[in-house]
Amino acid sequence: MRDGTMLAADIYRPNDDVQHPAILYRTPYNKNTDGFSDQIIRVLNTLGYVYIAQDCRGRYNSAGVDSVFLNDGWGKLQDGYDTIEWIVQQSWCNGKVAQLGGSATGITTLRAAAALHPNLTCAAALVAPSDFYSQVVYPGGEYRKSLIENWVNGQGSGYMISYFLEFPYYNDLWEQMNLHSRTSMMTTPILHMGGWYDCFSEGSVNIYQDLAQQPNAGMQKIIMGPWVHGQPSDDVIGELDYPESGFDWEGLLLQWLGHWLRGFPASMDNLANVHYYLMGDPDATDEMGCQWIDADTWPPPSQISKPY
């Protein structure tokens, strides 16, 4: 990285001397166990992609100190940007890089996109927040104690809790963790996916809606289903069984990557800008709801605002 810190990465390449597009996965959860399965990695290699799984700063085999995503964006340290810069300098890369992930790795993905590296050709972010202050740490201005402390302590980075508590009001720190301060400059096409029951549903919708309104943001698509965090594409959510709510997101990811990294333009022709599951009573499917709907914009043009 730009400060000399070494981050560990595993690189899976097709067995040839040809330059290929690269797919980057940056994780705080251990690159040896998190990310794509060996089977999917073999598929990616067969399709002509290099796959890179990297431990974030201060996590597992990477040096440095974990800052809970502070160094993954556009601040003094920019680990996502620097990693992409290293990738495009390698002999096996053709200059095109995609980054993708969900939840924590969706955060590293979105923050890299907001760092504005010109070689980040496309991205895919699942169930990820877009504004750390209002969606993660201080939603509504109130400290989200359970989520923050359980997750941060579980990562062994409890020292960051006191740091967050020092800044209960929005300031320059939180501006560095707010993608919406950068959307007017972002140009990376991004595939967004979220769930209506997800703890970060607001992030998926808000960042899509913001970027879709920017003239230079590139193609933006969003999928929203009746899912909870960590279970996209499941039909059964708790005690509720939503009919036909499953979704082949891995297949869609391959189409998205093929479109941007391999020049298959037709692969996105049948995907609406907004593909969402209209919520309803799963035990009364003859009524409105419990169905997939396509729209050009969000909110849909037929929306009627209702104050309560």
Buried (B, 14 or more C-beta within 10 A) or exposed (E): BEEEBEBBBBEBBBEEEEBBBBBBBBBBBEBEEBBBEEEBBEBBBEBBBBBBBBBBBBBBBBBBEBBBBBBBBBBEBBBBBBBBBBBBEEEBBBEBBBBBBBBBBBBBBBBBBBBBBEBBBBBBBBBBBBBBBBBBBBBEEEBBEEBBBEBBEEBEBEEBBEBBEEBEEBEEBBBBBBBBBBBEEBEBBBBBBBBBBBBBBBBBBBBBBBBBEBEEBBBBBBBBBBBBBEBBBBBEBEEEEBEEBBBEBEEBBBBBBBBBBBEEEEBBEEBBBBBBBBBBEBEEBEEEBBBBEEBEEBEEEEEEEEEE
